[in-house]
Amino acid sequence: MAGIPPGFAYVAGRLPRLVCLLASAYASSRVWELVFGKPAPCWLWASAYLLPIPLALTCSVLYTYLRDKREAARRGAVLAPRVKSRWPGGLDILLAGAQRIQKGHIVLDQYCQEYGPVVNIRVMFKDQIFTTEPEHIKAILATQFNSFEKGKPPTGVKAPFFLTTVSGPELWDQLSALLGTGVFNSDGTFCLYSAATEVFTRFYNIGEVWKFHRSMTRPFFSKDRISHFDIFGKHTEDALSQAKARLQEGYPVDFQDMVGRFTLDSATEFLFGKSVGSLSAGLVYPKHSPPGQNEEYVNHPSNLFARAISEAQSQAMLRSSFGTIWRLAEFWRDRIEKDMEDPAIIRDEIVNILIAARDTTASTLTFLVYMLSQHPEVLKSLRAEVLSKVGNSGRPTYDDVREMKYMRAVINETLRLYPPIPFNVRKSTEAVVWPGVNGGPPIYIPPNTRVPFSVFLMHRRKDLWGPDAEIFDPDRFIDERLKYLTSNPFIFLPFNAGPRICLGQQFAYNEMSFFLVRLLQTFLIYSVGGRPSKSTRQNTTKGQGRNAQERVIIKPHLTLCVDGGLWVRMEEAGNANDV
């Protein structure tokens, strides 16, 4: 469908049904004329053309509801509670969700507060069973893994080295312009299609696509490779020396941008043998500062890439809120595809790996430093551990990092409150029954149902993590509160679980730990710098619980980030051993 506006593709895909209804109405009018020897009355003629569409939709919705209710009862289960909507098709829910995403708000939490941890958010007459229940997420990711899918490309799409298969779910449709056929966006059968020869060159069986991608990536994450810190060291020193220079100029540092460049350079050298050198452009200046308006600097390739990938992810998150009708919101132009030009499979794999290696780690480091700026007692304890293990200038080794228990606790607590992938989604391939919630009856999930889930909201549930679940406290991963996690490991899933658990988990821990050690050896004090924008001030005065404490706007796109960047000021430590 390359070159065709998304809105046209959406309308064209639904024309056959519309034409059938209109043809039936026309045939009925002809039958009337033949039987009665005169044209049908205007009111009947108009009704025949106007009523079939809403009548067919109403019958379809009612039949689906009664069928699902009967199937649930047959299995001794019930349907998930449904969010009440004021407008037909849940249009009010759809528009409210899109507005909250555009404003940088976390969506769906209000429904969990009102209806419980599992709820049916019905949009455009289609069920979406949203859950934050650990047992349900465990079923999706592990125990009922084969009953849920991420995505398969639709049949008949032809593009250079594109993948074709049986009809696929909404996730693939929404994210294919960004992630293509990469590991984050694929499940089933595909063929590599060559436009030059117009033949399919390779075939993989259903369910093997994601295994194919993992097999390409797994060798990079052997213990021998991830325990060598030379690459981390080189790019860490580059980033921190630039941070020193920027602070000496009197400007705050956008920590989010800095660690994004650090992780990108480290990941590309680690995976491809050569760094893209995004730090060579220099760290970003505040937008309205004189250097920040320099056209040559703004248009540096690495800066253009950072903006493009961020915009594409933001648009992907917004697109997901529209479900199957996203093409109507982007009627004339695919807003993601404009930043993603090469559709080859190798591009898909690279983009997926870069998002995994760059954005997720950068997100965690960003929110960790944000938390250190808000919790000086944690900063003091963490720096004390670093100095006790490696001193104020020693380079940490793999064994040093393994022995830093408090460091791991701080990272885990950041991952708990700010998991890099806040929301995810699957689609059921068959009827499934989930365990009931809090002793309630089992919950029936119909086949071909969209199933979003959120570890972000699950990680903040007080019934799972205790009454202080919304408080940042790394000690919970060390003291007696660890009992919450040991009794139910599926309440903490920052790296996914089951057959598709993150391959780079230990690599990420090592990279973050190394960078943090060097950061804490270099700087003493961290504070969110600059004056918050008007929107930030409004955001911090509203909300409940954890949301009311935030000094930044948390923006979810594919990965969690700080809207506008995390601008911090830091004081150099020099050779001081004080904490």
C-alpha positions in Angstrom: 0.0 0.0 0.0 3.0 2.2 -0.4 2.2 5.7 -1.6 -1.6 5.4 -0.8 -2.8 7.8 1.9 -3.7 5.8 5.0 -7.2 7.1 5.1 -7.8 5.8 1.5 -6.5 2.4 2.5 -8.9 2.3 5.5 -11.9 3.3 3.4 -11.0 0.9 0.6 -10.7 -2.0 2.9 -14.3 -1.5 4.1 -15.9 -0.7 0.8 -16.9 -4.3 -0.1 -19.2 -4.5 3.0 -20.7 -1.1 2.3 -21.2 -2.0 -1.4 -22.9 -5.2 -0.4 -25.4 -3.4 1.9 -26.2 -0.8 -0.7 -26.5 -3.4 -3.5 -28.9 -5.3 -1.3 -31.0 -2.1 -0.8 -31.0 -1.5 -4.5 -32.0 -5.1 -5.3 -34.9 -4.8 -2.7 -36.2 -1.7 -4.4 -36.2 -3.5 -7.8 -38.0 -6.4 -6.3 -40.6 -4.1 -4.9 -41.1 -2.5 -8.3 -41.5 -5.8 -10.1 -43.9 -7.2 -7.5 -46.1 -4.1 -7.1 -45.6 -2.6 -10.5 -44.6 0.8 -9.1 -41.6 2.4 -7.4 -41.2 2.0 -3.7 -42.3 5.0 -1.6 -39.6 7.6 -0.8 -39.7 6.9 2.9 -39.2 3.1 2.2 -36.5 3.8 -0.4 -34.6 6.1 2.0 -34.9 3.6 4.8 -33.6 0.8 2.7 -30.4 2.8 1.9 -29.9 4.4 5.3 -30.9 1.8 7.9 -29.0 -1.3 6.9 -25.6 0.0 8.0 -26.6 1.0 11.6 -28.9 -2.0 11.8 -26.2 -4.4 10.7 -23.8 -2.9 13.2 -26.3 -3.1 16.0 -27.0 -6.7 15.3 -23.3 -7.5 15.0 -22.6 -5.9 18.4 -25.5 -7.5 20.1 -24.7 -11.0 18.7 -21.1 -10.7 19.7 -22.0 -9.7 23.3 -24.5 -12.5 23.7 -22.2 -15.1 22.1 -19.3 -14.1 24.4 -21.5 -14.1 27.5 -22.8 -17.6 26.6 -19.2 -18.8 26.0 -18.1 -17.3 29.3 -20.9 -19.0 31.2 -20.2 -22.3 29.5 -16.7 -22.1 31.0 -17.8 -21.0 34.4 -16.4 -17.5 33.8 -17.7 -13.9 33.4 -16.9 -11.1 31.0 -14.6 -8.3 32.2 -16.4 -5.2 33.5 -16.9 -2.7 30.7 -16.2 1.0 30.9 -19.3 3.1 30.5 -19.3 5.5 27.6 -21.6 8.4 26.8 -21.2 8.3 23.0 -21.8 5.5 20.6 -18.8 3.3 19.9 -17.0 4.7 22.9 -15.9 7.8 20.9 -15.7 9.8 24.2 -13.2 7.3 25.6 -11.2 7.3 22.4 -10.9 11.1 22.2 -10.2 11.4 25.9 -7.4 8.9 25.7 -5.8 10.6 22.7 -6.0 14.0 24.4 -4.3 12.6 27.6 -1.5 11.1 25.5 -0.9 14.4 23.6 -0.7 16.2 27.0 1.8 13.7 28.3 -0.5 12.0 30.8 -0.5 8.4 31.7 -3.7 6.9 30.4 -6.0 4.1 31.6 -5.1 4.5 35.3 -8.5 6.1 36.1 -10.3 3.1 34.7 -8.3 0.7 37.0 -9.2 2.9 40.0 -12.9 2.7 39.2 -13.4 -0.8 37.8 -10.4 -2.8 39.2 -7.2 -4.3 37.7 -9.0 -5.8 34.6 -11.4 -3.8 32.5 -13.0 -3.9 29.1 -12.3 -0.5 27.4 -14.6 -0.9 24.4 -13.7 1.5 21.5 -15.3 1.6 18.1 -17.4 -1.4 19.0 -14.4 -3.6 19.7 -13.4 -5.0 23.0 -10.0 -4.2 24.6 -9.4 -6.1 27.8 -6.9 -4.0 29.7 -5.2 -5.6 32.7 -2.6 -4.9 35.4 -3.1 -8.2 37.2 0.1 -10.2 37.6 -1.6 -13.6 37.0 -3.1 -12.3 33.7 0.2 -10.8 32.6 1.9 -14.1 33.5 -0.6 -15.9 31.3 0.0 -13.6 28.4 3.8 -13.8 28.6 4.4 -17.3 29.9 1.8 -19.8 30.9 -0.6 -19.2 27.9 2.1 -17.7 25.6 0.8 -19.5 22.5 -2.7 -18.1 23.0 -1.5 -14.5 22.4 0.4 -12.9 19.5 2.1 -9.6 18.9 1.9 -9.3 15.1 2.0 -10.8 11.7 2.2 -8.7 8.5 -1.0 -8.8 6.3 -1.3 -11.0 3.2 -0.2 -9.7 -0.1 2.0 -6.8 0.9 4.9 -6.5 -1.6 8.0 -4.5 -0.8 11.7 -5.1 -1.0 12.5 -7.9 1.5 9.1 -7.5 3.1 7.2 -10.1 5.0 3.9 -11.6 4.0 1.6 -13.9 5.9 -1.9 -14.5 7.0 -3.9 -11.5 8.2 -2.3 -9.9 11.2 -3.5 -8.1 14.4 -3.7 -4.4 15.1 -0.3 -4.1 16.8 1.6 -4.9 13.6 -0.6 -2.6 11.6 0.0 0.3 13.9 3.8 -0.1 14.4 5.0 -1.6 11.2 6.0 1.8 9.8 8.4 2.2 12.8 9.4 -1.4 13.8 8.7 -3.2 10.5 9.2 -6.9 11.0 11.7 -6.6 13.8 11.5 -8.7 17.0 9.3 -6.3 18.9 6.6 -6.4 16.2 6.5 -10.0 14.8 5.3 -13.5 15.5 4.4 -15.7 12.6 5.1 -16.9 9.1 6.9 -14.6 6.7 8.6 -14.7 3.4 11.4 -12.5 2.3 10.2 -10.9 -0.9 12.6 -9.7 -3.5 11.2 -6.9 -5.8 14.1 -7.4 -8.2 13.3 -11.1 -8.9 9.7 -11.1 -7.8 10.2 -14.4 -6.0 10.0 -15.3 -2.3 13.5 -16.2 -1.3 13.0 -17.7 2.2 10.2 -19.1 4.3 9.7 -19.4 8.1 7.0 -21.4 9.8 4.3 -19.8 11.9 5.6 -18.8 15.3 9.2 -18.7 14.2 9.8 -15.0 13.2 10.5 -13.8 16.7 12.8 -16.8 17.3 14.6 -15.9 14.1 15.3 -12.4 15.3 16.4 -13.6 18.8 18.8 -16.1 17.2 20.4 -13.2 15.3 20.8 -11.2 18.5 21.6 -13.8 21.2 25.3 -14.3 20.4 26.0 -10.6 21.2 24.9 -11.1 24.8 27.2 -13.9 25.9 28.7 -13.5 29.4 32.2 -13.0 27.9 31.0 -10.0 25.8 28.9 -8.2 28.4 31.5 -8.5 31.1 34.1 -6.4 29.2 33.6 -2.7 30.0 36.1 -1.1 27.6 33.3 0.2 25.3 31.3 1.6 28.3 34.4 3.3 29.6 35.3 5.2 26.4 31.8 6.6 25.8 31.2 7.3 29.5 34.3 9.5 29.7 33.2 11.3 26.5 29.8 12.0 27.9 30.9 13.2 31.3 33.7 15.4 30.0 31.2 17.1 27.7 28.8 17.5 30.7 31.6 19.2 32.7 32.3 21.6 29.8 28.6 22.5 29.4 28.1 23.1 33.1 31.2 25.3 33.2 29.6 27.4 30.4 26.7 28.1 32.8 24.1 25.9 31.1 22.3 22.9 32.6 22.7 19.5 30.9 19.8 17.7 29.4 20.6 14.4 31.0 18.1 12.5 29.0 19.7 13.5 25.8 23.2 12.9 27.1 22.5 9.3 28.2 20.6 8.7 25.0 23.7 9.6 23.0 25.9 7.6 25.4 23.8 4.4 25.1 23.4 4.8 21.3 27.2 5.1 20.8 27.9 2.2 23.2 25.2 0.0 21.7 26.3 0.6 18.1 29.9 -0.1 18.8 29.0 -3.2 20.9 26.6 -4.6 18.3 28.0 -3.5 15.0 31.7 -2.9 15.8 31.6 0.8 15.1 30.0 3.7 17.0 27.7 6.1 15.2 29.4 8.9 17.2 26.2 10.8 18.2 28.2 12.4 21.1 30.4 14.1 18.4 27.6 16.6 17.8 28.0 17.8 21.4 25.3 17.9 24.1 22.2 19.9 23.4 21.8 23.5 24.6 18.6 24.8 26.1 16.2 25.5 23.2 16.1 29.3 23.6 19.8 29.9 24.4 21.9 31.5 21.6 23.9 28.3 20.9 20.6 26.3 20.9 19.3 28.3 18.0 22.4 27.7 15.8 21.1 26.3 12.6 24.1 24.2 11.8 24.0 22.6 15.3 20.2 22.0 15.1 20.5 20.2 11.8 23.5 18.0 12.7 22.7 14.5 11.6 22.7 13.0 15.1 20.3 15.7 16.3 18.0 15.1 13.4 18.1 11.4 14.1 17.2 11.9 17.8 14.3 14.1 16.9 13.0 11.8 14.2 13.1 8.6 16.3 11.5 10.5 19.3 8.7 11.9 17.1 8.1 8.5 15.5 7.7 6.8 18.9 5.4 9.6 20.1 3.2 9.2 17.1 3.2 5.4 17.5 1.9 5.8 21.1 -0.8 8.2 19.9 -1.7 5.9 17.0 -2.3 3.0 19.4 -5.0 5.0 21.3 -7.0 5.1 18.0 -7.0 1.3 17.6 -8.0 0.1 14.1 -9.2 3.6 13.0 -5.7 5.3 13.3 -5.7 5.7 9.5 -8.6 8.2 9.7 -6.5 10.3 12.1 -3.7 10.2 9.6 -5.9 10.3 6.5 -3.5 11.9 4.0 -0.1 10.9 5.3 1.5 8.2 7.5 3.2 10.4 10.1 5.7 7.6 11.1 6.7 6.5 7.7 7.9 9.9 6.7 10.8 9.4 9.2 11.4 5.7 8.2 12.4 5.5 4.6 14.1 2.1 4.0 11.7 -0.8 4.5 14.4 -3.5 4.3 14.5 -6.2 6.9 18.0 -5.2 8.1 16.6 -1.7 8.8 13.8 -3.3 10.8 16.3 -5.3 12.9 18.6 -2.3 13.5 15.7 0.0 14.6 14.4 -2.7 17.0 17.8 -3.3 18.5 18.5 0.5 18.8 15.3 1.1 20.6 16.0 -1.8 22.9 19.7 -0.9 23.6 19.4 2.9 23.5 16.0 4.1 24.6 15.2 1.6 27.4 18.6 2.0 29.1 18.6 5.8 28.6 15.1 6.0 30.1 16.1 4.2 33.2 19.2 6.3 33.7 17.2 9.4 33.2 14.6 8.6 35.8 17.3 7.3 38.2 19.1 10.6 38.2 15.8 12.4 38.5 15.1 10.4 41.6 18.6 11.1 43.0 17.9 14.8 42.6 14.7 14.4 44.7 16.2 12.0 47.3 19.6 13.2 48.5 19.7 10.5 51.2 19.6 7.8 48.5 22.3 9.7 46.6 24.5 9.8 49.7 24.1 6.1 50.4 24.7 5.2 46.8 27.9 7.3 46.5 29.2 5.9 49.8 28.9 2.4 48.3 30.7 3.4 45.1 33.5 5.0 47.0 33.9 2.0 49.4 34.2 -0.4 46.4 36.2 1.5 43.8 37.3 4.8 45.4 36.9 8.3 43.8 38.6 7.4 40.5 38.9 3.7 40.2 37.4 2.0 37.2 34.7 -0.6 38.2 35.1 -4.2 37.0 32.4 -6.8 36.4 33.0 -8.2 39.9 32.8 -4.7 41.5 29.4 -4.1 39.9 28.1 -7.5 41.1 29.0 -6.7 44.7 27.2 -3.3 44.7 23.9 -4.5 46.2 22.6 -1.0 46.9 23.3 0.0 43.3 21.2 -2.9 42.1 18.4 -1.9 44.5 18.4 1.7 43.3 18.3 0.5 39.7 15.5 -1.9 40.5 13.5 0.7 42.3 13.8 3.0 39.4 12.7 0.2 37.1 9.7 -0.4 39.3 8.4 3.1 39.4 9.5 4.0 35.9 9.7 0.9 33.7 11.0 1.8 30.2 8.2 0.0 28.4 5.1 1.2 30.4 2.4 -0.4 28.2 2.3 -3.4 25.9 -0.3 -5.2 24.0 -1.1 -8.7 22.6 -4.1 -10.2 20.7 -5.7 -13.4 21.7 -5.6 -16.1 19.1 -8.2 -18.3 20.8 -10.6 -18.2 23.7 -8.8 -18.0 27.0 -9.9 -18.1 30.6 -8.0 -16.0 33.2 -8.0 -16.5 36.9 -10.4 -14.3 38.9 -9.3 -11.2 40.8 -9.3 -11.2 44.6 -11.3 -14.5 44.8 -13.7 -13.5 42.1 -14.9 -15.7 39.2 -12.6 -16.5 36.2 -12.6 -14.0 33.4 -13.3 -15.0 29.8 -11.2 -13.5 27.0 -12.8 -14.1 23.5 -10.6 -15.0 20.5 -9.3 -12.1 18.4 -9.5 -9.7 21.2 -7.0 -6.9 21.8 -5.3 -7.3 25.2 -3.3 -4.3 26.4 -1.4 -4.5 29.8 0.7 -2.2 31.9 3.6 -3.1 34.1 3.8 0.6 34.9 0.5 0.6 36.8 1.1 -2.9 38.1 4.4 -1.8 39.7 2.5 0.9 41.6 -0.3 -1.2 43.1 -0.4 -1.0 46.9 -2.1 -4.3 47.2 1.0 -5.9 45.5 3.8 -3.8 46.9 2.5 -2.6 50.2 1.1 0.8 51.4 4.2 2.7 50.4 4.2 1.4 46.8 4.2 4.9 45.3 7.2 6.0 47.3 10.7 5.8 45.9 12.6 3.6 48.4 15.4 1.3 47.1 15.6 -0.5 50.5 12.4 -2.4 49.6 14.7 -4.6 47.5 16.9 -5.4 50.5 14.8 -5.4 53.7 11.8 -7.4 54.8 9.5 -5.8 52.1 11.3 -8.1 49.6 8.8 -10.7 50.6 6.2 -9.1 48.3 8.5 -9.9 45.3 9.8 -13.3 46.4 6.2 -14.6 47.0 5.1 -13.4 43.5 8.0 -12.7 41.0 5.5 -11.6 38.3 4.7 -8.4 40.1 8.1 -7.0 38.8 8.5 -7.3 35.1 10.7 -4.5 33.7 12.4 -6.9 31.3 9.3 -8.8 30.2 9.1 -12.6 31.0 8.5 -16.0 29.5 10.0 -17.1 26.1 10.5 -13.5 25.0 12.2 -12.2 28.1 14.8 -9.5 27.3 18.1 -10.9 26.0 20.0 -7.8 27.0 18.9 -7.7 30.7 22.4 -8.2 32.2 24.0 -6.0 29.5 21.7 -3.2 30.6 22.4 -3.7 34.3 26.2 -3.6 33.6 26.0 -0.6 31.3 23.9 1.4 33.8 26.0 0.4 36.8 29.2 1.3 35.1 27.9 4.7 34.0 26.5 5.5 37.4 29.8 4.6 39.1 31.7 7.0 36.9 28.9 9.7 37.3 28.9 9.5 41.1 32.7 9.7 41.1 32.6 12.8 39.0 29.7 14.8 40.4 28.4 15.3 44.0 25.0 17.1 43.8 22.2 16.8 41.3 19.3 19.2 41.0 16.6 19.6 38.3 17.9 22.7 36.6 16.1 25.6 34.9 12.7 26.9 35.6 9.8 24.5 34.9 7.6 25.4 32.0 4.0 26.5 32.6 2.7 23.1 31.6 5.1 21.4 34.0 4.0 23.6 36.9 0.3 22.8 36.1 1.1 19.1 35.9 2.9 19.0 39.3 -0.1 20.7 41.1 -2.6 18.2 39.8 -3.1 14.5 40.1 -3.2 12.1 43.0 -0.6 9.9 44.8 2.7 9.7 42.9 1.5 12.0 40.1 1.2 14.9 42.5 4.9 14.5 43.5 6.4 14.7 40.1 8.5 17.7 39.1 8.6 16.7 35.5 6.0 15.6 32.9 6.3 11.9 32.3 5.6 11.2 28.7 4.9 7.6 27.4 5.8 6.8 23.9 7.2 3.3 23.1 9.5 4.0 26.0 9.0 6.2 29.0 10.6 9.6 28.8 10.6 13.1 30.3 8.8 15.6 28.2 11.2 18.4 27.1 14.2 16.6 28.6 15.6 16.3 32.1 17.7 19.5 32.6 20.0 19.1 35.6 22.8 21.0 37.3 25.6 19.1 38.9 28.5 20.0 41.2 31.9 18.5 40.4 33.3 16.2 43.0 37.0 16.7 42.2 39.1 14.3 44.2 36.9 14.5 47.3 36.1 11.3 49.2 33.3 12.9 51.1 29.8 11.7 50.5 
